């Protein structure tokens, strides 16, 4: 500062006598002098105050309000500029939206291996075509790696015409895409209730690559057939890791408008700790994928019927080979009653008639009938999975060989319901009576199965079963008091369950988890406001202390 405040406005005797006692005038004069010492007053209104004869009184009325408002605005603008400056240095601005797709692709194309394309927290990126990985070990993520709604969102926003068009947000299946990562972002496929569009999944990765990762990603409402697809790449894809994602809703349960949650054709992969909500075709679909481990995932329906929770039914592209593919410790939740129980009721109505038709489906005939002739699914393992809610079948097996299926249990309240649906070519007599665990032993061989499987004579196309249209058939869920702990296969410790198993309800666990998350969010918000208040207070104190040490006060 190149001047002394005392030189800016030199008080006269009259200034201390106009309109107020001397002490008040001195106090006002000191306040003006102090503020002038800290920032330059505007010449627009300083002369007016000077010539008005009101001295400090006029200065206070005119200059002080304008000065404080200006200072407050400047502080806010500086803070926002600093935040934006830091953010802009770390992430790609989503605006202007009409160039963002090209800008993102240019960065990936021009930056080489290992490049991290960082998106801005809380921002939406309106895409007109897919974002394409271009080199090994590239990454797309949100700055700071958040895991909630503050994750950046890629919005599938390109044109659709006559059933074809833009369906994929990110494509990581290039010939040179080994080791790419997609982390801590959201993908909004924007189907928005429309019929399916021909094309790829929200996320398309895999190909002839290895060691790809998708984690902490939310993918939902795909325009086409899946929320996330890991392709086989001519059977060269290996070692993908799909973990800690929240997937869904995916598709519609209207006829042939379904969509998968996670679709895996990549060998020796890991699919774990994912929450798959409200898919409609398959929750997790394994297209062979030999050597793949699928565990600690939760798949549940909300207001739509799901054809299959985890599917091992596709003969192509691995010719039915599930060698080393292990499905274990997953939780599948069918529909629950949506009304309130009265008295000792154990079942009620579901307003959407939502069920999970098959928890785990094994063998191509369960899904496709005779389409694949005598082809089989072979050599997979399914154990320690848990089922609660309304299903037609918890596990259904046909056209399979050399599978191990053991220690899968029911827990909480369950029901097994359904009849032939409206779009089926089979008759009521062809549909097996709904039950927890069913197997067609005429079309299976070399099987190691738990003792409570019921034999059926025809397991073809049993996804054609449909839930009842209303009625009190859905179990009440989420009540840990209704069961007394997990049991092995074949036993039942819960009189409200059809088949084996008790244990703490996953619905209750989900409720507890939601409550904990809500509490953490509330605490975080409280901490943020307290921090904001503390920073403001500290800034004020710092300003006050700096004025006490100012050279302009030494001789006052």
TORNU-526158 format. One line per 5 residues: their letters; for each residue x, y, z of C-alpha. Coordinates in nm, 2 decimals, always signed. Each point is the difference from the previous one (the first is absolute). Example, Ala and Ser with C-alpha at 12.3 -4.5 7.8 and 13.67 -1.06 7.14 Angstrom:
2
as = +1.23 -0.45 +0.78 ~ +0.14 +0.34 -0.07
This chain:
556
xxxxx = +0.00 +0.00 +0.00 ~ +0.17 +0.32 -0.12 ~ -0.18 +0.25 +0.23 ~ -0.09 +0.06 +0.36 ~ -0.36 +0.00 +0.10
xxxxx = +0.05 +0.33 +0.19 ~ +0.10 +0.16 -0.33 ~ -0.31 -0.11 -0.18 ~ -0.24 +0.18 +0.23 ~ +0.14 +0.26 +0.25
xxxxx = -0.27 +0.07 +0.25 ~ -0.10 +0.35 +0.10 ~ -0.15 +0.12 +0.32 ~ -0.34 +0.03 -0.15 ~ +0.01 -0.36 -0.11
xxxxx = -0.02 -0.10 +0.36 ~ -0.28 +0.23 +0.08 ~ -0.25 -0.05 -0.28 ~ -0.31 -0.20 +0.11 ~ +0.15 -0.19 +0.29
xxxxx = +0.21 +0.04 +0.32 ~ +0.37 +0.02 -0.03 ~ +0.06 -0.36 +0.13 ~ -0.24 -0.14 -0.26 ~ +0.17 +0.21 -0.27
xxxxx = +0.34 -0.13 +0.10 ~ -0.13 -0.35 +0.00 ~ -0.15 +0.04 -0.34 ~ +0.31 +0.17 -0.13 ~ +0.22 -0.27 +0.13
xxxxx = -0.22 -0.27 -0.17 ~ +0.02 +0.18 -0.34 ~ +0.37 +0.06 +0.04 ~ +0.05 -0.36 +0.09 ~ -0.19 -0.13 -0.30
xxxxx = +0.18 +0.24 -0.24 ~ +0.32 -0.13 +0.14 ~ -0.10 -0.35 -0.11 ~ -0.14 +0.08 -0.34 ~ -0.03 +0.30 -0.24
xxxxx = -0.34 +0.18 +0.02 ~ -0.18 +0.07 -0.32 ~ +0.05 +0.35 -0.14 ~ -0.36 -0.01 -0.12 ~ -0.14 +0.07 +0.34
xxxxx = +0.30 +0.12 +0.20 ~ -0.02 +0.36 -0.13 ~ -0.37 +0.00 +0.06 ~ +0.05 -0.09 +0.36 ~ +0.29 +0.25 +0.03
xxxxx = -0.20 +0.29 -0.14 ~ -0.32 -0.06 +0.17 ~ +0.11 +0.14 +0.33 ~ -0.09 -0.31 +0.18 ~ +0.35 -0.14 +0.03
xxxxx = +0.02 -0.34 +0.15 ~ -0.38 -0.03 +0.04 ~ -0.05 +0.03 -0.37 ~ +0.29 -0.23 -0.08 ~ -0.14 -0.27 +0.22
xxxxx = -0.34 +0.03 -0.16 ~ +0.12 +0.00 -0.36 ~ +0.34 -0.16 -0.01 ~ -0.01 -0.27 +0.27 ~ -0.30 -0.20 -0.13
xxxxx = +0.13 +0.00 -0.35 ~ +0.35 -0.09 +0.12 ~ -0.11 -0.29 +0.21 ~ -0.23 -0.14 -0.27 ~ +0.28 +0.04 -0.26
xxxxx = +0.25 -0.17 +0.23 ~ -0.24 -0.28 +0.08 ~ -0.07 -0.06 -0.37 ~ +0.37 +0.01 -0.08 ~ +0.08 -0.25 +0.27
xxxxx = -0.27 -0.23 -0.14 ~ +0.12 +0.04 -0.36 ~ +0.36 -0.06 +0.10 ~ -0.10 -0.32 +0.19 ~ -0.21 -0.13 -0.29
xxxxx = +0.28 +0.09 -0.25 ~ +0.25 -0.19 +0.21 ~ -0.22 -0.30 +0.02 ~ -0.07 +0.01 -0.37 ~ +0.36 +0.06 -0.08
xxxxx = +0.10 -0.30 +0.20 ~ -0.27 -0.21 -0.16 ~ +0.07 +0.12 -0.36 ~ +0.36 -0.09 +0.05 ~ -0.10 -0.36 +0.09
xxxxx = -0.31 -0.08 -0.21 ~ -0.16 +0.06 -0.34 ~ -0.26 +0.27 -0.01 ~ -0.33 -0.14 -0.13 ~ -0.08 +0.32 -0.18
xxxxx = -0.06 +0.08 -0.27 ~ -0.21 -0.32 -0.03 ~ +0.00 -0.01 -0.37 ~ +0.38 -0.06 -0.01 ~ +0.04 -0.22 +0.30
xxxxx = +0.00 -0.34 -0.18 ~ +0.27 +0.11 -0.24 ~ +0.21 +0.16 +0.27 ~ -0.01 -0.31 +0.22 ~ +0.09 -0.23 -0.29
xxxxx = +0.27 +0.23 -0.11 ~ +0.16 -0.01 +0.34 ~ -0.01 -0.38 +0.00 ~ +0.13 -0.03 -0.35 ~ +0.29 +0.25 +0.04
xxxxx = +0.12 -0.07 +0.36 ~ +0.13 -0.36 -0.03 ~ +0.03 -0.28 +0.24 ~ -0.07 +0.05 +0.37 ~ -0.19 +0.33 -0.06
xxxxx = -0.27 +0.08 +0.27 ~ -0.30 +0.17 -0.15 ~ -0.15 +0.18 +0.31 ~ -0.35 +0.12 +0.01 ~ -0.13 +0.28 +0.22
xxxxx = -0.19 -0.10 +0.32 ~ -0.37 +0.05 -0.03 ~ +0.01 +0.08 -0.37 ~ -0.21 -0.14 -0.28 ~ +0.16 -0.08 -0.34
xxxxx = -0.25 -0.02 -0.28 ~ +0.14 -0.24 -0.25 ~ -0.09 -0.02 -0.36 ~ +0.20 -0.32 -0.07 ~ +0.21 -0.25 +0.21
xxxxx = +0.32 +0.10 +0.18 ~ +0.27 -0.22 -0.14 ~ +0.31 -0.12 +0.19 ~ +0.30 +0.01 -0.22 ~ +0.31 -0.14 +0.18
xxxxx = +0.09 -0.24 +0.28 ~ -0.04 +0.10 +0.37 ~ -0.21 +0.30 -0.07 ~ -0.26 +0.10 +0.26 ~ -0.33 +0.19 +0.01
xxxxx = -0.10 +0.11 +0.35 ~ -0.13 +0.29 +0.20 ~ +0.24 +0.24 +0.18 ~ +0.05 -0.11 +0.36 ~ -0.16 -0.34 -0.06
xxxxx = -0.34 +0.06 +0.17 ~ -0.24 -0.29 +0.04 ~ -0.33 +0.17 +0.03 ~ -0.22 +0.24 -0.21 ~ +0.29 +0.23 -0.03
xxxxx = +0.15 -0.23 -0.26 ~ +0.01 +0.15 -0.35 ~ -0.28 -0.12 -0.23 ~ +0.04 -0.10 -0.36 ~ -0.34 +0.04 -0.17
xxxxx = -0.08 -0.20 -0.31 ~ -0.15 +0.28 -0.20 ~ +0.06 -0.08 -0.37 ~ -0.27 -0.04 -0.26 ~ -0.23 -0.30 -0.03
xxxxx = -0.20 -0.07 -0.31 ~ -0.22 -0.30 -0.10 ~ +0.14 -0.22 +0.28 ~ +0.37 +0.07 -0.06 ~ +0.24 +0.26 +0.12
xxxxx = +0.22 +0.10 +0.29 ~ -0.01 -0.25 +0.29 ~ +0.36 -0.02 +0.15 ~ +0.17 +0.26 +0.22 ~ +0.34 -0.16 +0.02
xxxxx = +0.17 -0.26 -0.22 ~ +0.32 -0.16 +0.13 ~ +0.02 -0.29 -0.25 ~ +0.26 +0.13 -0.23 ~ +0.29 -0.23 -0.11
xxxxx = +0.23 +0.20 +0.22 ~ -0.21 +0.04 +0.32 ~ +0.18 -0.23 +0.24 ~ -0.01 +0.13 +0.36 ~ -0.25 +0.28 -0.05
xxxxx = -0.20 +0.11 +0.30 ~ -0.35 +0.16 +0.04 ~ -0.03 +0.12 +0.36 ~ -0.23 +0.22 +0.21 ~ -0.24 +0.13 -0.26
xxxxx = -0.37 -0.04 -0.09 ~ -0.15 -0.10 -0.34 ~ -0.36 +0.10 -0.08 ~ -0.12 -0.19 -0.30 ~ -0.32 +0.21 -0.03
xxxxx = -0.23 -0.26 -0.13 ~ -0.27 +0.18 +0.19 ~ -0.27 -0.25 -0.06 ~ +0.05 -0.04 -0.37 ~ +0.03 -0.33 -0.19
xxxxx = +0.35 -0.14 -0.03 ~ +0.24 +0.14 -0.25 ~ +0.22 -0.23 -0.20 ~ +0.36 +0.04 +0.11 ~ +0.25 -0.06 +0.28
xxxxx = -0.02 +0.02 +0.38 ~ +0.05 +0.32 +0.21 ~ +0.36 -0.11 +0.04 ~ +0.17 -0.23 -0.25 ~ +0.34 -0.14 +0.10
xxxxx = +0.19 -0.32 -0.05 ~ +0.12 -0.10 -0.35 ~ +0.34 -0.16 -0.04 ~ +0.13 +0.17 +0.32 ~ +0.10 -0.09 +0.35
xxxxx = -0.02 +0.16 +0.35 ~ -0.28 +0.25 -0.06 ~ -0.17 +0.15 +0.31 ~ -0.35 +0.15 +0.06 ~ -0.05 +0.11 +0.36
xxxxx = -0.22 +0.24 +0.20 ~ -0.20 +0.07 -0.32 ~ -0.38 +0.05 -0.01 ~ -0.15 -0.11 -0.33 ~ -0.38 +0.02 -0.05
xxxxx = -0.28 +0.03 -0.25 ~ +0.18 -0.13 -0.31 ~ -0.16 +0.06 -0.34 ~ +0.10 -0.35 -0.11 ~ +0.05 -0.34 +0.15
xxxxx = +0.24 +0.04 +0.29 ~ +0.13 +0.24 +0.26 ~ +0.35 -0.14 -0.03 ~ +0.15 -0.25 -0.25 ~ +0.34 -0.16 +0.01
xxxxx = +0.05 -0.16 -0.34 ~ +0.20 -0.32 -0.08 ~ +0.22 +0.15 -0.27 ~ +0.03 -0.31 -0.21 ~ +0.04 -0.19 +0.33
xxxxx = +0.32 +0.20 +0.08 ~ -0.14 +0.22 +0.28 ~ +0.13 -0.09 +0.34 ~ +0.02 +0.13 +0.36 ~ -0.26 +0.28 +0.00
xxxxx = -0.09 +0.13 +0.35 ~ -0.36 +0.13 +0.06 ~ -0.04 +0.10 +0.36 ~ -0.17 +0.24 +0.23 ~ -0.25 +0.13 -0.26
xxxxx = -0.36 +0.09 +0.04 ~ -0.19 -0.11 -0.31 ~ -0.36 +0.06 -0.10 ~ -0.28 +0.03 -0.06 ~ +0.05 -0.17 -0.34
xxxxx = -0.27 -0.04 -0.26 ~ -0.37 -0.06 +0.03 ~ -0.18 -0.32 +0.09 ~ -0.23 +0.04 -0.30 ~ +0.03 -0.28 -0.25
xxxxx = +0.34 +0.02 -0.18 ~ +0.09 +0.34 +0.15 ~ +0.23 -0.16 +0.26 ~ +0.36 +0.09 +0.08 ~ +0.28 -0.16 +0.20
xxxxx = +0.18 +0.15 +0.29 ~ +0.35 -0.14 -0.06 ~ +0.08 -0.22 -0.30 ~ +0.33 -0.18 +0.01 ~ +0.17 -0.20 -0.27
xxxxx = +0.36 +0.06 +0.10 ~ +0.19 -0.29 +0.15 ~ +0.17 -0.02 +0.34 ~ -0.17 +0.32 +0.11 ~ -0.13 +0.11 +0.34
xxxxx = -0.35 +0.14 +0.06 ~ -0.04 +0.09 +0.37 ~ -0.16 +0.24 +0.25 ~ -0.24 +0.14 -0.26 ~ -0.36 +0.12 +0.08
xxxxx = -0.22 -0.08 -0.29 ~ -0.34 +0.16 +0.04 ~ -0.31 -0.07 -0.21 ~ +0.15 -0.16 -0.31 ~ -0.26 -0.17 -0.22
xxxxx = +0.18 -0.27 -0.22 ~ +0.30 -0.13 +0.20 ~ +0.14 +0.16 +0.31 ~ +0.35 -0.15 -0.07 ~ +0.03 -0.20 -0.32
xxxxx = +0.30 -0.23 -0.07 ~ +0.05 -0.08 -0.36 ~ +0.23 -0.29 +0.09 ~ +0.28 +0.21 +0.13 ~ +0.21 -0.30 +0.13
xxxxx = +0.20 +0.07 +0.31 ~ -0.22 +0.29 +0.11 ~ -0.08 +0.06 +0.36 ~ -0.33 +0.16 +0.09 ~ -0.05 +0.07 +0.37
xxxxx = -0.13 +0.24 +0.27 ~ -0.25 +0.16 -0.24 ~ -0.35 +0.10 +0.08 ~ -0.28 -0.02 -0.26 ~ -0.35 +0.12 +0.08
xxxxx = -0.33 +0.10 -0.16 ~ -0.19 +0.31 +0.09 ~ -0.30 +0.05 -0.23 ~ +0.08 -0.22 -0.30 ~ +0.02 -0.37 -0.06
xxxxx = +0.35 -0.14 -0.06 ~ +0.04 -0.31 -0.22 ~ +0.32 -0.13 +0.16 ~ +0.22 +0.12 +0.28 ~ +0.33 -0.18 -0.11
xxxxx = -0.01 -0.18 -0.33 ~ +0.22 -0.28 -0.12 ~ -0.21 -0.08 -0.31 ~ +0.18 +0.14 -0.30 ~ +0.17 -0.26 -0.23
xxxxx = +0.17 +0.27 -0.21 ~ +0.28 +0.12 -0.02 ~ +0.19 -0.25 +0.22 ~ -0.20 -0.31 -0.12 ~ -0.16 -0.04 +0.35
xxxxx = +0.34 -0.02 +0.18 ~ -0.03 +0.12 +0.36 ~ +0.31 -0.18 +0.12 ~ +0.13 +0.17 +0.31 ~ -0.29 +0.25 +0.00
xxxxx = -0.11 +0.02 +0.37 ~ -0.32 +0.18 +0.13 ~ +0.01 +0.03 +0.37 ~ -0.11 +0.21 +0.30 ~ -0.25 +0.21 -0.20
xxxxx = -0.33 +0.13 +0.12 ~ -0.31 +0.00 -0.21 ~ -0.32 +0.18 +0.11 ~ -0.33 -0.07 -0.18 ~ -0.31 +0.22 +0.04
xxxxx = -0.14 +0.07 +0.34 ~ -0.35 +0.11 +0.11 ~ -0.05 +0.37 -0.03 ~ -0.30 +0.03 +0.23 ~ +0.01 -0.01 +0.37
xxxxx = -0.05 -0.33 +0.19 ~ -0.31 -0.04 +0.22 ~ +0.02 -0.22 +0.30 ~ +0.20 -0.31 -0.06 ~ +0.00 +0.03 -0.38
xxxxx = +0.31 -0.13 -0.17 ~ -0.09 +0.09 -0.36 ~ -0.16 +0.29 -0.17 ~ -0.04 +0.17 -0.34 ~ +0.26 +0.16 -0.21
xxxxx = -0.13 +0.30 -0.19 ~ +0.22 -0.07 -0.30 ~ -0.02 -0.38 +0.01 ~ +0.38 +0.00 +0.00 ~ +0.19 -0.33 +0.04
xxxxx = +0.33 -0.16 -0.09 ~ -0.09 -0.29 -0.23 ~ +0.32 -0.20 +0.05 ~ +0.27 +0.08 +0.25 ~ +0.28 -0.20 -0.17
xxxxx = -0.07 -0.15 -0.34 ~ +0.22 -0.28 -0.13 ~ -0.01 -0.15 -0.35 ~ -0.12 +0.14 -0.33 ~ -0.33 -0.18 +0.00
xxxxx = -0.12 +0.19 +0.31 ~ +0.01 +0.32 -0.21 ~ -0.02 -0.10 -0.37 ~ -0.19 -0.32 +0.00 ~ +0.12 -0.23 -0.29
xxxxx = +0.17 +0.28 -0.20 ~ +0.35 -0.14 +0.07 ~ -0.10 -0.37 -0.03 ~ +0.22 -0.23 +0.21 ~ +0.25 +0.27 +0.09
xxxxx = +0.09 +0.02 +0.37 ~ +0.14 +0.24 +0.26 ~ +0.29 -0.18 +0.17 ~ +0.24 +0.00 +0.30 ~ -0.12 +0.30 +0.20
xxxxx = -0.02 +0.03 +0.38 ~ -0.28 +0.17 +0.20 ~ +0.01 +0.00 +0.38 ~ -0.09 +0.20 +0.32 ~ -0.24 +0.24 -0.18
xxxxx = -0.31 +0.13 +0.19 ~ -0.35 +0.07 -0.12 ~ -0.29 +0.19 +0.16 ~ -0.33 +0.14 -0.13 ~ -0.23 -0.11 -0.28
xxxxx = +0.14 -0.23 -0.28 ~ -0.13 -0.26 -0.23 ~ +0.32 -0.20 +0.05 ~ +0.31 +0.08 +0.21 ~ +0.22 -0.23 -0.21
xxxxx = -0.11 -0.18 -0.32 ~ +0.22 -0.25 -0.19 ~ -0.03 -0.18 -0.32 ~ +0.22 -0.08 -0.30 ~ +0.32 +0.01 +0.21
xxxxx = +0.29 -0.23 +0.09 ~ +0.27 -0.02 +0.27 ~ -0.14 +0.29 +0.21 ~ +0.04 +0.02 +0.38 ~ -0.29 +0.17 +0.17
xxxxx = +0.01 -0.01 +0.38 ~ -0.09 +0.18 +0.32 ~ -0.23 +0.26 -0.16 ~ -0.27 +0.11 +0.25 ~ -0.32 +0.19 +0.05
xxxxx = -0.02 +0.26 +0.27 ~ -0.26 +0.24 +0.14 ~ -0.34 -0.04 -0.16 ~ -0.04 -0.16 -0.34 ~ -0.27 -0.11 -0.24
xxxxx = +0.01 -0.18 -0.33 ~ -0.28 +0.10 -0.23 ~ -0.09 +0.02 -0.37 ~ -0.18 -0.14 -0.30 ~ +0.03 +0.00 -0.38
xxxxx = +0.04 +0.35 -0.13 ~ -0.19 +0.16 -0.29 ~ +0.28 -0.02 -0.26 ~ +0.09 -0.37 +0.03 ~ -0.04 -0.29 -0.24
xxxxx = +0.00 -0.25 +0.28 ~ -0.30 -0.11 +0.21 ~ -0.07 +0.01 +0.37 ~ +0.08 -0.37 +0.01 ~ +0.35 +0.07 -0.13
xxxxx = +0.09 +0.24 +0.28 ~ +0.15 -0.16 +0.31 ~ -0.18 +0.09 +0.32 ~ +0.20 +0.29 +0.15 ~ +0.24 -0.12 +0.27
xxxxx = +0.33 +0.10 +0.15 ~ +0.24 -0.24 -0.18 ~ -0.09 -0.19 -0.31 ~ +0.20 -0.23 -0.24 ~ -0.08 -0.20 -0.31
xxxxx = +0.20 -0.31 +0.06 ~ -0.08 -0.14 -0.34 ~ +0.21 +0.28 -0.16 ~ +0.28 +0.03 +0.25 ~ +0.29 -0.22 +0.09
xxxxx = +0.30 -0.02 +0.24 ~ -0.16 +0.25 +0.23 ~ +0.08 +0.06 +0.36 ~ -0.31 +0.17 +0.15 ~ -0.13 +0.07 +0.34
xxxxx = -0.27 -0.25 +0.13 ~ -0.30 +0.23 -0.02 ~ -0.02 +0.02 -0.38 ~ -0.34 -0.12 -0.14 ~ +0.00 -0.19 -0.32
xxxxx = -0.20 +0.14 -0.29 ~ -0.08 -0.16 -0.33 ~ +0.02 +0.30 -0.22 ~ +0.21 +0.31 +0.07 ~ -0.02 +0.16 -0.34
xxxxx = -0.08 +0.37 -0.03 ~ -0.10 +0.04 +0.37 ~ +0.06 +0.37 -0.02 ~ -0.35 +0.00 -0.16 ~ -0.14 -0.02 +0.35
xxxxx = -0.18 +0.32 +0.10 ~ -0.09 +0.13 +0.34 ~ -0.36 +0.01 +0.13 ~ -0.20 +0.31 -0.09 ~ -0.05 +0.13 +0.35
xxxxx = -0.09 -0.20 +0.31 ~ +0.17 -0.06 +0.34 ~ +0.29 -0.21 -0.13 ~ +0.30 +0.21 +0.07 ~ +0.19 -0.04 +0.33
xxxxx = +0.06 +0.28 +0.24 ~ +0.37 +0.06 +0.01 ~ +0.27 +0.18 +0.20 ~ -0.08 -0.15 +0.34 ~ +0.30 -0.16 +0.16
xxxxx = -0.21 -0.11 +0.29 ~ -0.19 -0.24 -0.23 ~ +0.30 -0.23 -0.03 ~ +0.24 -0.16 +0.23 ~ +0.32 -0.03 -0.20
xxxxx = +0.12 -0.16 -0.31 ~ -0.04 -0.37 -0.06 ~ +0.15 -0.23 -0.25 ~ -0.17 -0.12 -0.31 ~ -0.31 -0.19 +0.05
xxxxx = -0.09 +0.12 +0.34 ~ -0.24 +0.28 +0.11 ~ +0.01 +0.19 +0.32 ~ -0.27 +0.24 -0.11 ~ -0.36 -0.11 -0.02
xxxxx = -0.07 +0.28 -0.25 ~ +0.25 -0.13 -0.25 ~ -0.05 -0.26 -0.27 ~ +0.32 -0.20 +0.04 ~ +0.32 +0.03 +0.18
xxxxx = +0.17 +0.29 +0.17 ~ -0.04 +0.28 +0.25 ~ +0.23 +0.28 +0.08 ~ -0.01 +0.37 +0.03 ~ -0.20 +0.15 -0.28
xxxxx = +0.20 +0.18 -0.27 ~ -0.30 +0.24 -0.02 ~ +0.08 +0.09 +0.36 ~ +0.37 +0.02 -0.07 ~ -0.08 +0.23 -0.29
xxxxx = -0.22 +0.21 +0.22 ~ +0.28 +0.03 +0.26 ~ +0.25 +0.08 -0.27 ~ -0.22 +0.27 -0.14 ~ -0.04 +0.14 +0.35
xxxxx = +0.37 +0.00 +0.06 ~ +0.07 +0.17 -0.33 ~ -0.27 +0.26 +0.07 ~ +0.16 +0.06 +0.34 ~ +0.34 +0.04 -0.15
xxxxx = -0.13 +0.24 -0.26 ~ -0.17 +0.21 +0.27 ~ +0.31 +0.01 +0.20 ~ +0.20 +0.10 -0.30 ~ -0.24 +0.28 -0.08
xxxxx = +0.01 +0.12 +0.36 ~ +0.38 -0.01 -0.01 ~ +0.00 +0.20 -0.32 ~ -0.21 +0.27 +0.14 ~ +0.20 +0.01 +0.33
xxxxx = +0.32 +0.02 -0.21 ~ -0.15 +0.28 -0.21 ~ -0.09 +0.20 +0.31 ~ +0.34 -0.06 +0.16 ~ +0.18 +0.12 -0.32
xxxxx = -0.21 +0.31 -0.01 ~ +0.06 +0.07 +0.37 ~ +0.37 -0.06 -0.04 ~ +0.01 +0.23 -0.30 ~ -0.17 +0.27 +0.20
xxxxx = +0.24 -0.05 +0.29 ~ +0.30 +0.01 -0.23 ~ -0.13 +0.33 -0.15 ~ -0.05 +0.15 +0.34 ~ +0.34 -0.11 +0.12
xxxxx = +0.17 +0.14 -0.31 ~ -0.15 +0.34 +0.06 ~ +0.12 +0.00 +0.36 ~ +0.35 -0.06 -0.13 ~ -0.03 +0.26 -0.28
xxxxx = +0.26 +0.28 -0.02 ~ -0.29 +0.24 -0.04 ~ -0.10 -0.05 +0.37 ~ +0.33 +0.06 +0.15 ~ -0.05 +0.37 +0.06
x = -0.38 +0.02 +0.04
